């Protein structure tokens, strides 16, 4: 439950902002949904590679790095050493270069990326997210959720990055931003956010982007 001293002002602010940005949020989520419906395996892998870069780094500059890797035919073929110079935007670029190549190898079959078929084997998005966290180095629950949202499969999951957590603390759903996030802690906070979203009649996936816009001034990836 929200702290009573904060209810009225925060709810008013969120609902007002949602009215202003609802169309933009719908449009962005439709774009995400079209990725799964219309894009091939390489495009799905591109979104995964982006989410591997984002921890402790700026999303927009990470996306620019991914586009440069694609332009130079390195995202799907480059070695770790060839990839590193393009990752100056990301913290721990040496590790992340290894993670990108390792992940590409994991999904490579007969010389081609095959990732959509792997995702389709799971009975639930929760199980799919667990698998990605367990099998891909550098990917935690936040990044796995980010990836699934960006390919149109994140309607019922939350991306608990610092922007979202800051707002959840502000409204009183959590005590503060956790120093670390176990699976249990992530799911607990996600559940609280989902309950809050239901309470204020804003879909969880919309609330996620709404908080992001509130903090950054844009609705990005």
Kinemage of the C-alpha trace (Angstrom):
@kinemage 1
@onewidth
@group {chain A} dominant
@subgroup {mainchain}
@vectorlist {calphas} color= white
{ca unk a 1} P 0.000 0.000 0.000
{ca unk a 2} L 1.058 3.577 -0.555
{ca unk a 3} L 2.064 5.740 2.346
{ca unk a 4} L -1.052 7.790 3.072
{ca unk a 5} L 0.801 11.099 3.212
{ca unk a 6} L 1.928 10.598 -0.377
{ca unk a 7} L -1.164 9.084 -2.022
{ca unk a 8} L -3.026 12.050 -3.381
{ca unk a 9} L -0.201 14.081 -4.878
{ca unk a 10} L 1.639 11.157 -6.451
{ca unk a 11} L -1.470 9.564 -7.913
{ca unk a 12} L -2.580 12.899 -9.354
{ca unk a 13} L 0.842 13.466 -10.924
{ca unk a 14} L 1.061 9.983 -12.413
{ca unk a 15} L -2.450 10.000 -13.838
{ca unk a 16} L -1.982 13.465 -15.312
{ca unk a 17} L 1.298 12.426 -16.923
{ca unk a 18} L -0.277 9.219 -18.200
{ca unk a 19} L -3.057 11.151 -19.899
{ca unk a 20} L -0.436 13.281 -21.629
{ca unk a 21} L 1.788 10.408 -22.768
{ca unk a 22} L -0.663 7.513 -23.166
{ca unk a 23} L -0.694 7.633 -26.981
{ca unk a 24} L 3.096 7.728 -27.142
{ca unk a 25} L 3.358 4.797 -24.746
{ca unk a 26} L 0.849 2.776 -26.780
{ca unk a 27} L 2.786 3.545 -29.954
{ca unk a 28} L 6.110 2.467 -28.448
{ca unk a 29} L 4.656 -0.782 -27.098
{ca unk a 30} L 3.150 -1.540 -30.516
{ca unk a 31} L 6.621 -1.091 -31.999
{ca unk a 32} L 8.012 -3.574 -29.497
{ca unk a 33} L 5.257 -6.072 -30.299
{ca unk a 34} L 6.000 -5.787 -34.016
{ca unk a 35} L 9.581 -6.912 -33.386
{ca unk a 36} L 8.528 -10.426 -32.407
{ca unk a 37} L 5.864 -10.599 -35.097
{ca unk a 38} L 7.887 -9.218 -37.991
{ca unk a 39} L 11.625 -9.400 -37.284
{ca unk a 40} L 14.044 -12.228 -37.985
{ca unk a 41} L 16.444 -13.942 -35.587
{ca unk a 42} L 19.241 -11.472 -36.223
{ca unk a 43} L 17.040 -8.560 -35.197
{ca unk a 44} L 15.948 -10.393 -32.049
{ca unk a 45} L 19.602 -11.071 -31.225
{ca unk a 46} L 20.368 -7.388 -31.830
{ca unk a 47} L 17.935 -6.482 -29.057
{ca unk a 48} L 19.552 -9.033 -26.745
{ca unk a 49} L 23.012 -7.671 -27.490
{ca unk a 50} L 21.793 -4.165 -26.656
{ca unk a 51} L 20.500 -5.316 -23.275
{ca unk a 52} L 23.813 -7.020 -22.501
{ca unk a 53} L 25.551 -3.644 -22.921
{ca unk a 54} L 23.167 -1.513 -20.864
{ca unk a 55} L 24.066 -2.333 -17.223
{ca unk a 56} L 25.577 0.790 -15.630
{ca unk a 57} L 25.677 2.445 -19.062
{ca unk a 58} L 23.489 4.853 -20.999
{ca unk a 59} L 20.877 3.122 -23.126
{ca unk a 60} L 21.078 5.481 -26.093
{ca unk a 61} L 24.865 5.290 -26.453
{ca unk a 62} L 24.705 1.509 -26.104
{ca unk a 63} L 22.198 1.338 -28.936
{ca unk a 64} L 24.475 3.514 -31.069
{ca unk a 65} L 27.318 1.065 -30.377
{ca unk a 66} L 25.159 -1.877 -31.464
{ca unk a 67} L 24.259 -0.098 -34.708
{ca unk a 68} L 27.950 0.570 -35.429
{ca unk a 69} L 28.799 -3.082 -34.828
{ca unk a 70} L 26.062 -4.082 -37.288
{ca unk a 71} L 27.212 -1.543 -39.858
{ca unk a 72} L 30.744 -2.936 -39.707
{ca unk a 73} L 29.577 -6.576 -39.906
{ca unk a 74} L 30.905 -7.329 -36.429
{ca unk a 75} L 27.789 -8.009 -34.381
{ca unk a 76} L 27.282 -11.422 -35.989
{ca unk a 77} L 30.868 -12.202 -36.987
{ca unk a 78} L 33.331 -10.140 -34.966
{ca unk a 79} L 35.797 -11.527 -32.452
{ca unk a 80} L 36.124 -10.218 -28.914
{ca unk a 81} L 39.142 -8.105 -29.904
{ca unk a 82} L 37.352 -6.683 -32.935
{ca unk a 83} L 34.299 -5.831 -30.842
{ca unk a 84} L 36.024 -4.059 -27.930
{ca unk a 85} L 36.829 -0.730 -29.682
{ca unk a 86} L 33.128 -0.163 -30.350
{ca unk a 87} L 32.135 -0.527 -26.696
{ca unk a 88} L 33.818 2.513 -25.176
{ca unk a 89} L 30.358 3.762 -24.231
{ca unk a 90} L 29.819 0.821 -21.888
{ca unk a 91} L 31.306 0.127 -18.478
{ca unk a 92} L 33.342 -3.078 -18.320
{ca unk a 93} L 33.653 -3.125 -22.096
{ca unk a 94} L 36.138 -6.020 -22.102
{ca unk a 95} L 33.731 -8.281 -20.236
{ca unk a 96} L 30.788 -7.185 -22.320
{ca unk a 97} L 32.668 -7.872 -25.554
{ca unk a 98} L 33.203 -11.432 -24.323
{ca unk a 99} L 29.567 -11.735 -23.279
{ca unk a 100} L 28.376 -10.661 -26.745
{ca unk a 101} L 30.535 -13.226 -28.513
{ca unk a 102} L 29.668 -16.001 -26.044
{ca unk a 103} L 25.956 -15.295 -26.398
{ca unk a 104} L 26.156 -15.241 -30.171
{ca unk a 105} L 27.890 -18.618 -30.075
{ca unk a 106} L 25.169 -19.996 -27.794
{ca unk a 107} L 22.476 -19.241 -30.371
{ca unk a 108} L 24.484 -20.111 -33.473
{ca unk a 109} L 23.272 -23.097 -35.510
{ca unk a 110} L 24.791 -24.037 -38.864
{ca unk a 111} L 26.303 -20.588 -39.203
{ca unk a 112} L 23.078 -18.703 -38.453
{ca unk a 113} L 21.557 -17.096 -35.364
{ca unk a 114} L 18.603 -19.135 -34.052
{ca unk a 115} L 16.980 -17.486 -31.059
{ca unk a 116} L 13.235 -17.195 -31.742
{ca unk a 117} L 12.778 -20.961 -31.763
{ca unk a 118} L 14.516 -21.199 -28.380
{ca unk a 119} L 12.250 -18.561 -26.858
{ca unk a 120} L 9.187 -20.301 -28.273
{ca unk a 121} L 9.929 -23.488 -26.308
{ca unk a 122} L 9.003 -21.912 -22.967
{ca unk a 123} L 5.546 -22.247 -21.443
{ca unk a 124} L 5.741 -18.843 -19.764
{ca unk a 125} L 7.662 -15.596 -19.968
{ca unk a 126} L 8.739 -16.140 -16.368
{ca unk a 127} L 10.403 -19.452 -17.275
{ca unk a 128} L 11.950 -17.874 -20.346
{ca unk a 129} L 13.388 -15.026 -18.283
{ca unk a 130} L 14.810 -17.467 -15.740
{ca unk a 131} L 16.564 -19.376 -18.525
{ca unk a 132} L 18.151 -16.257 -19.990
{ca unk a 133} L 19.421 -15.148 -16.592
{ca unk a 134} L 20.843 -18.584 -15.845
{ca unk a 135} L 22.483 -19.143 -19.230
{ca unk a 136} L 23.758 -15.779 -20.448
{ca unk a 137} L 26.608 -14.103 -18.641
{ca unk a 138} L 26.093 -10.432 -17.889
{ca unk a 139} L 22.311 -10.714 -17.964
{ca unk a 140} L 20.355 -10.255 -14.742
{ca unk a 141} L 16.606 -10.067 -14.214
{ca unk a 142} L 16.501 -6.393 -15.117
{ca unk a 143} L 18.311 -6.938 -18.421
{ca unk a 144} L 16.380 -10.112 -19.285
{ca unk a 145} L 13.118 -8.255 -18.611
{ca unk a 146} L 14.339 -5.355 -20.741
{ca unk a 147} L 15.102 -7.704 -23.622
{ca unk a 148} L 11.745 -9.481 -23.456
{ca unk a 149} L 9.901 -6.159 -23.290
{ca unk a 150} L 11.816 -4.837 -26.307
{ca unk a 151} L 10.765 -7.814 -28.427
{ca unk a 152} L 7.120 -7.478 -27.448
{ca unk a 153} L 6.900 -10.174 -24.762
{ca unk a 154} L 7.041 -8.067 -21.619
{ca unk a 155} L 3.442 -7.176 -20.915
{ca unk a 156} L 3.444 -8.731 -17.451
{ca unk a 157} L 7.006 -8.133 -16.277
{ca unk a 158} L 8.845 -5.062 -14.990
{ca unk a 159} L 12.249 -3.593 -15.784
{ca unk a 160} L 13.457 -2.646 -12.324
{ca unk a 161} L 16.264 -0.267 -13.207
{ca unk a 162} L 17.313 2.675 -11.046
{ca unk a 163} L 14.698 4.983 -12.599
{ca unk a 164} L 11.861 2.621 -11.781
{ca unk a 165} L 13.188 1.771 -8.320
{ca unk a 166} L 13.609 5.446 -7.468
{ca unk a 167} L 9.938 6.042 -8.253
{ca unk a 168} L 8.802 2.965 -6.361
{ca unk a 169} L 10.675 4.242 -3.319
{ca unk a 170} L 9.201 7.698 -3.778
{ca unk a 171} L 5.648 6.368 -3.692
{ca unk a 172} L 6.401 4.158 -0.714
{ca unk a 173} L 6.237 0.705 -2.305
{ca unk a 174} L 9.818 -0.052 -1.277
{ca unk a 175} L 12.016 1.359 1.482
{ca unk a 176} L 14.783 2.406 -0.873
{ca unk a 177} L 16.844 1.288 -3.851
{ca unk a 178} L 18.368 -2.125 -2.991
{ca unk a 179} L 22.140 -2.489 -3.186
{ca unk a 180} L 21.676 -5.866 -4.867
{ca unk a 181} L 18.762 -7.852 -6.268
{ca unk a 182} L 18.312 -11.588 -5.787
{ca unk a 183} L 15.674 -13.384 -7.829
{ca unk a 184} L 13.423 -13.454 -4.765
{ca unk a 185} L 13.831 -9.717 -4.162
{ca unk a 186} L 13.266 -8.868 -7.820
{ca unk a 187} L 10.048 -10.863 -7.996
{ca unk a 188} L 8.830 -9.365 -4.712
{ca unk a 189} L 9.280 -5.807 -5.965
{ca unk a 190} L 7.844 -6.704 -9.369
{ca unk a 191} L 4.741 -8.092 -7.647
{ca unk a 192} L 4.325 -4.889 -5.616
{ca unk a 193} L 4.645 -2.788 -8.763
{ca unk a 194} L 2.086 -4.955 -10.578
{ca unk a 195} L -0.358 -4.575 -7.680
{ca unk a 196} L 0.152 -0.818 -7.666
{ca unk a 197} L -0.388 -0.661 -11.436
{ca unk a 198} L -3.663 -2.530 -11.042
{ca unk a 199} L -4.676 -0.243 -8.196
{ca unk a 200} L -4.227 2.927 -10.278
{ca unk a 201} L -5.605 1.368 -13.511
{ca unk a 202} L -2.430 1.761 -15.541
{ca unk a 203} L -1.112 -1.435 -17.197
{ca unk a 204} L 2.215 -2.604 -15.796
{ca unk a 205} L 4.029 -2.241 -19.124
{ca unk a 206} L 2.662 1.297 -19.460
{ca unk a 207} L 3.663 2.234 -15.923
{ca unk a 208} L 7.210 1.083 -16.624
{ca unk a 209} L 7.537 3.430 -19.598
{ca unk a 210} L 5.722 6.186 -17.730
{ca unk a 211} L 8.271 6.106 -14.907
{ca unk a 212} L 11.073 6.029 -17.486
{ca unk a 213} L 9.645 9.107 -19.216
{ca unk a 214} L 9.188 10.878 -15.890
{ca unk a 215} L 12.883 10.390 -15.099
{ca unk a 216} L 14.486 10.836 -18.535
{ca unk a 217} L 12.046 12.937 -20.546
{ca unk a 218} L 11.829 10.373 -23.354
{ca unk a 219} L 10.259 7.041 -24.212
{ca unk a 220} L 13.156 5.050 -25.598
{ca unk a 221} L 14.052 1.349 -25.658
